[in-house]
Every structure is written in structure tokens, then in C-alpha cells.
Amino acid sequence: MTDRSRVLPLDLEALHTLSADEARVKERARALAAGVPARGSARVGDLVTAVTAIDLTTLSDDDTVERVRQLCRRAQTPLSGTALRAVPPPSPAPHVAAVCVAERFVAAAVGALAGSRIPVAAATGDFPRGQAPLEQRLGQIRAAVRDGADEIDVVITRDHARGGVWQVLYDEVRAFRDAAGDALLKVILATGDLGTLETVARAATTAMLAGADFIKTSTGKEQVNATLAAGIVMADMIRRHHDRTGIAVGLKPAGGIRTAQRALEWIQLVRRELGDRWLTPERFRIGASGLLDDLQRELAELDEGSLP
């Protein structure tokens, strides 16, 4: 359950001092891959961390109740068939962080996950466009919560951020916060649509002040989705927010993260920028649909004897 004391006033003067050195950030992003463990127990540990960070997602137009139920079954035993003899996973056996579905499938997912510890996340609020009238979007969020959603993933109005109307964006996210009630609120910035990393920094800070529990890179539907450069800036804003307020906001990259190597780069980003204490499902998620296949493949290969 979320803590409403997370909502803090918007300081426009302080917000306008935020900036991002794009060249330096992109250089840091290029260096991240060098820190990813290439083999051994450290890599296995990070692969398991990635599995437990996944918001296992299906958001296709042709989704069905049966597909959602199958996804929920897979979410509960994501490492089945992988013994991991060299580096045993924690006990009890790990599961993914959440299952994320469209609003119309929330009730089906809740039923399929009954008795598990896995929350249901709803992608709602005119997802992925985020362009419907605000009251309509708020109604969709409330409906998802009534159907049993534990978490809400909702995208901001991109034009508010691109136009620098930060008070309007703040008020919008505050309204999302109120509509979500006690559900975890993950605010999608759609960073690939915002133009500059400076805009990403200001949008991230505005969302956190308005009560976001997580800030998320993308809907997965933009032409440019989760980039390490945007992630570095978001992590920097999360760290500053925590230093200033004591409030720990989570980070969720999403969109285009399909390989184990890509997931491990994000884990390395979080480790470097925020520390290992952020590498828990309470503070770090990966929004993905196909990523689990590649993580399972690599873990199975390592389990078969490639570990030194």
C-alpha cells in the first residue's frame, strides 16, 4: 500500500534549475556494458535478479482471457526447468515481480493469481496514447482498481512535458495518484517522445513530487523506448529526490528490453547510480514480454555446465 505523504509541493524555481549534460550522460551509457559480468556466479545472480524484476506483460490487441491465464501460470514458476545447481536461487523459489495486462483483463489476472504473492498491474488511463480527457482516464484507473489491480501503469500527457507546463503535469499526476488510491502508481514518462534529457529530468521530478511510486521510461509503443541515457537521468533524479526527501521512488525501464544482456545493462545502471539496495522488486522493475525467454535460455545454458 502506498504512502500518501509521498506527495510534496512542486517548486517551480528549483525545477527550472535541473539540467542534463547530454554528451556526458551518453558517454556514461556507452560505458555501462563494460561493467556487466560476462560469466560466472555474478552473472547468474544478476540473471535471477532480472527474472524477479520483470513485470511480465501482455498488451496485444488480440489478447484473450486464456492467454492472460497462461501468462499468470508462467509468472509463478519462471525458472521451472532450470535447476541452477551452481548458484541455487533463493528459497522459496522466485517469481516475477508482477503481471501487467490491459484494464479489461485485470479481473481475469486477479483470479488466475489468487493465492500467489504476485500483484496485478493494469496499463490504463488511455494507455498507450494518454490523450483522452482527464476525467475519462481517471475513470479507467478507478475501474481497474475496483477490478482488483494492485498497481497502475499510466502515461503522462506528453505535451505537458514538451511544453514545460509543469504545474499542469503535476496536477495531472496528482489526479492519477488520487484515482489509484492505495494501488502502486507507476508513471510513464514516454521519454523517447520528450525531446531532450533535460525535459526527462524535469518530468521525472514533477512526477515524483506528485506522488509517483515508480517512474517508468516508456509504454513500449513509442518509436524510441527505454534508453540507458534516459535511465541514467531518471536514476539521477531518483537519487536527488531520495537525498532531499528520504522517499525512495522506483525505476522501471520498459520497451525493447528483449535480451538478457540488455536487462543486465539496466541492472548495472541501477547498481552504479542507486546502489544494490535499489535492486529489489520494491524499487526496480523491467517491463517486458519476451525477455523471460532469453533469461531462461541463458540460465539453462549456464546450468548445463558452462560455469567455470
Secondary structure by P-SEA (a helix, b strand, c coil): ccccccbbbbcaaaaaacccaaaaaaaaaaacccccccccaaaaaaaaaaaaacccccccccccaaaaaaaaaaaacccccccccccccccccccccbbbbcccaaaaaaaaaccccbbbbbbccccccccccaaaaaaaaaaaaaacccbbbbbcaaaaaaacaaaaaaaaaaaaaaaacccbbbbbccccccccaaaaaaaaaaaaaacccbbbcccccccccccaaaaaaaaaaaaaaaaaccbbbbbbbbcccccaaaaaaaaaaaaacccccccccccbbbbccaaaaaaaaaaaaaaacccc
